Amino acid sequence: MKFPGISRRKFIKDGCLIVAGAHIVSETSKGAGLQETIMTVKGPVKADDLGFTLSHEHILVDFIGAEKVDKQRYNADDVFATALPFLKDVKQKGCVTFVDCTPAYIGRDVQLLQRLSNASGLNIISTTGYYGAAQEKYLPQHAYSETSEQLAARWIAEWEDGIDGTGIKPGLIKSGVDKTPLSDVQRKIIDAAAVAHLATGLTIGIHTGNGDAANEQLKILERRSVAPSARIWIHAQNEKDQTYHAEAAQRGSWVSFDGVSPESIDENLRFLQMMKDQKLLSSVLVSQDSGWYHVGEPKGGTYNHYNCIFADFIPALKQKGFTQKEIDTIFITNPAKALTVKVRKFK
């Protein structure tokens, strides 16, 4: 596949796209004996080894805006010292993999994530892509002037060469949109994510305002022949009409209820019960969107722990009759499948 303006270093071998020395499993390579992998800040891990996964959390965020965000605004050593006890705590409780969903221009710091991964023993996954939600406050100016292919080239380069010259690679394309109708630039960054997915095999996680916006995303991806299984509908809990959740899962999309907190346990139990009743648990991801060190607040503000799922939500699931196998499907099997580096196209 070729994209205008993108310098590619790739070739085809045994039906599998290979980019910059990394295997990307394609739909046509099934059965070819290739090991499915997921990219962490320390390198690839086998999908089978991903273990219990919190699929949407944060360690550091900076909400000052794309044009003002700067690593000079915080001391990485202070963030490290603040975050590490929380990460060690959740590791002790059984978490193996932690997806830090912070995108570029909102505080992404992959060197910090790598340090924390080494110190905590957690697999940590970072992101590429741009976040267009929140009225586009976190989009750099070039997102408006560049084409989809030019934006995708930036993200593909991070996959091939590493982020910000570090050699550390992303494991997810993170994007974000508001409610439908999406703006022109929001549609463009979803289109760019589709281009980048086809070149990298990275899954696309999209912060989404409502169910209609989730459907609009799938139409944009479809025009690039990208299958719904390449998309994680982030913050699906924002849409209260559960028919949208079921329809998305039936089409093959991942549906992520990632705002679990003590206050939202009952609501999330209802969401999961419906998905169970519809036999759609194999499409569900669950996380907390918790943390984080907030740049600009004294000592990073209030850092919320990552333990609600272990301490409160899983016991509540068991009380509702969810089996251990179903819980493992949600927190172990599904994240491994969702985050596997694999090009997902319409057949």
C-alpha positions as CSV (number, residue, x, y, z in Angstrom):
1,M,0.0,0.0,0.0
2,K,1.3,3.5,-0.8
3,F,0.4,6.8,0.7
4,P,1.3,10.2,-0.9
5,G,4.1,12.0,0.9
6,I,4.9,9.0,3.2
7,S,8.4,7.6,3.3
8,R,7.9,3.9,3.8
9,R,10.4,1.3,4.8
10,K,8.5,-1.9,4.3
11,F,8.3,-5.1,2.4
12,I,6.0,-8.1,2.1
13,K,7.1,-11.5,3.4
14,D,5.0,-14.6,3.6
15,G,1.8,-12.6,3.3
16,C,2.6,-10.3,6.2
17,L,3.4,-6.6,6.1
18,I,6.7,-5.9,7.8
19,V,7.5,-2.3,8.8
20,A,10.9,-1.2,10.2
21,G,11.7,-4.7,11.3
22,A,8.4,-5.3,13.2
23,H,5.9,-7.9,12.2
24,I,2.3,-6.7,11.6
25,V,-0.1,-9.5,11.4
26,S,-2.6,-9.0,8.5
27,E,-6.0,-10.6,8.0
28,T,-4.4,-12.7,5.2
29,S,-1.6,-14.0,7.5
30,K,-3.8,-16.0,9.8
31,G,-2.4,-19.4,10.2
32,A,1.0,-18.3,9.0
33,G,2.6,-19.2,12.3
34,L,3.4,-15.6,13.3
35,Q,3.2,-14.7,17.0
36,E,0.7,-12.0,17.7
37,T,2.2,-9.1,19.6
38,I,1.3,-5.9,21.4
39,M,3.7,-2.9,21.6
40,T,4.6,-1.6,25.0
41,V,7.0,1.2,26.0
42,K,9.6,-1.5,26.5
43,G,9.0,-3.2,23.2
44,P,6.7,-5.9,21.9
45,V,5.1,-8.5,24.2
46,K,3.2,-11.6,23.2
47,A,-0.6,-11.1,23.2
48,D,-0.9,-14.3,25.3
49,D,1.3,-12.7,28.0
50,L,-0.6,-9.4,28.3
51,G,-2.5,-10.6,31.4
52,F,-5.0,-8.6,33.4
53,T,-5.2,-5.2,31.6
54,L,-6.5,-1.8,32.6
55,S,-7.2,-0.5,29.1
56,H,-7.8,3.2,29.7
57,E,-5.9,5.0,32.5
58,H,-3.6,8.1,32.8
59,I,-0.4,8.9,34.7
60,L,0.3,12.5,33.6
61,V,-2.0,15.1,31.9
62,D,-1.6,18.7,31.0
63,F,-4.8,20.5,30.0
64,I,-3.2,23.8,29.2
65,G,-3.8,23.4,25.4
66,A,-1.8,22.3,22.4
67,E,0.0,25.5,21.8
68,K,1.3,25.9,25.4
69,V,2.0,22.3,26.5
70,D,5.7,21.8,27.3
71,K,7.7,19.2,29.2
72,Q,9.4,22.2,31.0
73,R,6.1,22.7,32.9
74,Y,6.7,19.8,35.2
75,N,9.5,17.9,36.9
76,A,9.6,14.3,35.6
77,D,11.3,13.1,38.8
78,D,8.4,14.5,40.9
79,V,5.8,12.8,38.6
80,F,7.7,9.5,38.9
81,A,7.9,9.7,42.6
82,T,4.2,10.5,42.8
83,A,2.9,7.9,40.4
84,L,5.1,4.9,41.2
85,P,3.4,3.9,44.5
86,F,0.0,3.8,42.8
87,L,1.3,1.7,40.0
88,K,3.1,-0.7,42.3
89,D,-0.1,-1.0,44.3
90,V,-2.3,-2.0,41.4
91,K,0.4,-4.4,40.2
92,Q,0.3,-6.1,43.5
93,K,-3.5,-6.4,43.2
94,G,-3.1,-8.3,39.9
95,C,-2.8,-5.8,37.1
96,V,-0.2,-6.9,34.5
97,T,-0.7,-4.3,31.7
98,F,-1.6,-0.6,31.9
99,V,-2.7,1.5,28.9
100,D,-1.8,5.1,29.4
101,C,-4.2,6.8,27.0
102,T,-2.7,10.3,27.2
103,P,-2.2,11.5,23.6
104,A,0.3,14.0,22.2
105,Y,-0.3,17.6,23.2
106,I,-2.0,16.6,26.5
107,G,1.1,15.5,28.4
108,R,2.3,12.3,26.7
109,D,5.8,11.5,28.0
110,V,7.0,8.1,26.9
111,Q,10.4,8.3,28.7
112,L,8.6,8.8,31.9
113,L,6.3,5.9,31.1
114,Q,9.3,3.7,30.3
115,R,10.9,4.6,33.7
116,L,7.7,3.7,35.5
117,S,7.3,0.5,33.6
118,N,10.8,-0.6,34.6
119,A,10.2,0.4,38.2
120,S,6.7,-1.0,38.7
121,G,7.0,-4.2,36.7
122,L,3.9,-3.3,34.7
123,N,3.6,-3.4,30.9
124,I,2.7,0.1,30.0
125,I,1.3,1.1,26.5
126,S,1.4,4.6,25.1
127,T,-0.2,6.2,22.1
128,T,0.2,8.1,18.8
129,G,-2.5,10.1,17.1
130,Y,-4.2,13.4,17.9
131,Y,-7.2,14.2,20.1
132,G,-9.8,16.4,18.6
133,A,-12.5,16.4,21.3
134,A,-13.1,19.2,23.8
135,Q,-13.7,21.7,20.9
136,E,-10.3,20.9,19.4
137,K,-8.3,22.6,22.2
138,Y,-5.6,19.9,22.1
139,L,-5.0,19.9,18.3
140,P,-1.9,21.5,17.0
141,Q,-2.3,24.1,14.2
142,H,-0.9,21.8,11.5
143,A,-3.8,19.5,12.0
144,Y,-5.9,22.0,10.2
145,S,-3.6,22.6,7.3
146,E,-2.2,19.1,6.6
147,T,-4.0,16.4,4.7
148,S,-5.0,13.1,6.3
149,E,-2.0,11.4,4.6
150,Q,0.4,14.0,6.0
151,L,-1.0,13.6,9.5
152,A,-0.9,9.8,9.2
153,A,2.8,10.1,8.1
154,R,3.7,11.7,11.4
155,W,2.1,8.9,13.4
156,I,3.5,6.2,11.1
157,A,7.0,7.7,11.7
158,E,6.4,7.4,15.5
159,W,5.7,3.7,14.9
160,E,8.7,3.1,12.7
161,D,11.3,5.2,14.5
162,G,9.9,5.9,18.0
163,I,8.4,8.9,19.6
164,D,10.3,12.2,19.9
165,G,13.6,10.5,19.0
166,T,13.4,8.1,21.9
167,G,13.0,4.8,20.0
168,I,9.9,4.1,22.2
169,K,7.0,3.1,20.1
170,P,3.2,3.5,20.5
171,G,0.8,0.6,21.0
172,L,-2.4,2.5,20.2
173,I,-3.6,5.3,17.9
174,K,-5.5,7.6,20.3
175,S,-8.0,10.1,18.9
176,G,-11.0,12.0,20.1
177,V,-14.2,13.7,18.8
178,D,-17.1,15.5,20.2
179,K,-20.8,14.7,19.4
180,T,-22.1,14.4,15.9
181,P,-22.0,16.1,13.5
182,L,-18.2,16.0,13.6
183,S,-16.3,19.0,12.5
184,D,-14.1,18.9,9.3
185,V,-10.9,18.5,11.3
186,Q,-12.4,15.8,13.5
187,R,-13.4,13.8,10.5
188,K,-9.9,14.3,9.1
189,I,-8.1,13.0,12.1
190,I,-10.3,9.9,12.1
191,D,-9.5,9.4,8.4
192,A,-5.8,9.9,9.2
193,A,-6.1,7.3,11.9
194,A,-7.5,4.9,9.3
195,V,-4.5,5.5,7.0
196,A,-2.1,5.0,9.9
197,H,-3.9,1.8,10.9
198,L,-3.5,0.3,7.5
199,A,0.2,1.1,7.6
200,T,1.0,0.0,11.1
201,G,-1.7,-2.4,12.4
202,L,-2.2,-0.3,15.5
203,T,-5.7,-0.3,16.9
204,I,-7.6,3.1,16.9
205,G,-9.1,4.2,20.2
206,I,-11.5,7.1,19.9
207,H,-12.8,9.2,22.7
208,T,-16.4,9.7,21.6
209,G,-19.1,12.2,22.5
210,N,-22.2,10.0,21.8
211,G,-23.5,7.0,19.9
212,D,-24.2,8.9,16.7
213,A,-20.6,10.1,16.7
214,A,-19.5,6.5,17.1
215,N,-21.5,5.5,14.1
216,E,-20.1,8.4,12.1
217,Q,-16.6,7.2,12.9
218,L,-17.3,3.8,11.4
219,K,-18.5,5.3,8.2
220,I,-15.2,7.2,7.9
221,L,-13.2,4.1,8.6
222,E,-15.2,2.1,6.1
223,R,-14.3,4.5,3.3
224,R,-10.7,3.4,3.9
225,S,-11.8,-0.3,4.1
226,V,-10.9,-0.4,7.8
227,A,-13.0,-2.9,9.7
228,P,-15.0,-1.9,12.8
229,S,-12.7,-4.3,14.8
230,A,-9.9,-1.8,14.4
231,R,-11.9,0.7,16.5
232,I,-12.3,1.0,20.3
233,W,-15.2,3.1,21.2
234,I,-13.7,4.9,24.1
235,H,-16.2,6.3,26.8
236,A,-19.1,4.3,25.4
237,Q,-20.7,5.0,28.8
238,N,-21.3,8.6,27.7
239,E,-24.1,7.2,25.5
240,K,-26.9,6.0,27.7
241,D,-29.0,4.4,24.9
242,Q,-27.7,0.8,25.2
243,T,-28.9,-0.1,21.7
244,Y,-25.9,1.8,20.3
245,H,-23.6,-0.4,22.4
246,A,-25.1,-3.6,21.2
247,E,-25.2,-2.4,17.5
248,A,-21.5,-1.4,17.7
249,A,-20.5,-4.7,19.1
250,Q,-22.6,-6.6,16.6
251,R,-20.7,-4.8,13.8
252,G,-17.4,-5.9,15.3
253,S,-16.3,-2.8,17.2
254,W,-14.8,-2.8,20.7
255,V,-17.0,-1.1,23.2
256,S,-15.2,0.4,26.1
257,F,-16.9,1.3,29.4
258,D,-13.9,3.0,30.9
259,G,-15.3,5.4,33.6
260,V,-15.7,2.9,36.4
261,S,-15.7,4.6,39.8
262,P,-17.4,4.0,43.1
263,E,-20.2,6.4,41.9
264,S,-20.7,4.6,38.6
265,I,-20.6,0.9,39.5
266,D,-24.4,0.4,39.2
267,E,-24.6,2.0,35.8
268,N,-21.7,0.0,34.5
269,L,-23.2,-3.2,35.9
270,R,-26.3,-2.4,33.8
271,F,-24.2,-1.9,30.7
272,L,-22.3,-5.1,31.2
273,Q,-25.4,-7.1,32.1
274,M,-27.1,-6.0,28.8
275,M,-24.0,-7.0,26.8
276,K,-23.9,-10.3,28.6
277,D,-27.6,-10.9,27.9
278,Q,-27.0,-10.1,24.2
279,K,-24.0,-12.5,24.2
280,L,-21.6,-9.6,23.4
281,L,-19.2,-9.7,26.3
282,S,-16.5,-10.7,23.8
283,S,-16.5,-7.1,22.5
284,V,-16.3,-5.3,25.8
285,L,-13.4,-3.5,27.5
286,V,-13.7,-2.0,31.0
287,S,-11.4,0.5,32.7
288,Q,-11.4,3.5,35.1
289,D,-9.9,6.6,33.3
290,S,-8.2,7.2,36.7
291,G,-5.0,8.9,37.9
292,W,-3.3,11.4,37.5
293,Y,-0.6,13.9,38.0
294,H,-2.2,17.2,36.8
295,V,0.4,19.6,35.5
296,G,-0.2,23.1,36.7
297,E,-1.7,22.1,40.1
298,P,0.5,22.1,43.3
299,K,2.3,18.8,43.5
300,G,0.1,17.5,40.7
301,G,-3.2,17.9,42.5
302,T,-5.2,14.9,43.8
303,Y,-3.9,11.6,42.3
304,N,-6.7,9.0,42.3
305,H,-5.8,5.3,42.7
306,Y,-6.5,2.5,40.2
307,N,-8.1,0.0,42.6
308,C,-11.8,0.5,42.1
309,I,-12.1,-2.4,39.6
310,F,-10.3,-4.8,41.9
311,A,-11.8,-3.6,45.2
312,D,-15.3,-2.9,44.2
313,F,-16.3,-3.6,40.6
314,I,-15.2,-7.2,40.2
315,P,-16.8,-8.2,43.5
316,A,-20.0,-6.5,42.3
317,L,-19.8,-8.4,39.0
318,K,-19.6,-11.7,40.9
319,Q,-22.6,-10.7,43.1
320,K,-24.5,-10.2,39.8
321,G,-23.6,-13.7,38.7
322,F,-20.7,-13.0,36.3
323,T,-18.5,-16.0,36.2
324,Q,-14.7,-15.9,36.6
325,K,-14.5,-16.9,32.9
326,E,-16.6,-13.9,31.9
327,I,-14.5,-11.6,34.1
328,D,-11.3,-13.0,32.5
329,T,-12.8,-12.4,29.1
330,I,-13.4,-8.7,29.9
331,F,-10.0,-8.0,31.5
332,I,-7.6,-10.5,29.9
333,T,-8.9,-12.0,26.7
334,N,-10.5,-8.9,25.1
335,P,-7.7,-6.4,25.7
336,A,-5.2,-8.9,24.2
337,K,-7.3,-9.2,21.1
338,A,-8.1,-5.5,20.9
339,L,-4.5,-4.3,21.2
340,T,-2.8,-6.9,19.0
341,V,-0.9,-5.2,16.2
342,K,-2.9,-6.4,13.2
343,V,-4.3,-4.7,10.1
344,R,-8.0,-5.2,10.2
345,K,-9.7,-4.7,6.8
346,F,-13.1,-5.5,5.3
347,K,-12.9,-8.8,3.6
